[in-house]
Amino acid sequence: MIHVLLASALPLAVFFAVWWRRGRRTTPRALVTLAVACLASGAWAVVPDMPRLWGDLVYYVELHHRPYCDVWWFHCAIDRREAIDSSMLFPVLFVVAAASVLGVAWHELARRERGDA
């Protein structure tokens, strides 16, 4: 979860900066773009874990010991620090980030339904 959250930090920051600059308004296109950007960035962040999906544990371990492993949003640096990797703060932050985006989307939908577009 921490890998996806950290990978989504930049798209989320850009989204909320633009949202704030536009007077706390957004478009459906911006919300979809945010989702796609977070998905792509999050997928990139977990590339070192993907060999486990098809059961290749040898390649999974090998990939985590390559010198370039941190190119995937510092994946291995995070995994090496147990205190960070096992912290319950990150699931909470993940829920807060998701709830914030949902709140913005809900508010925008309500405004559009009232005709405030």
Helices and strands as residue ranges (DSSP letters): H 2-21, H 28-45, G 47-54, H 57-64, G 69-71, H 75-80, H 82-85, H 89-114
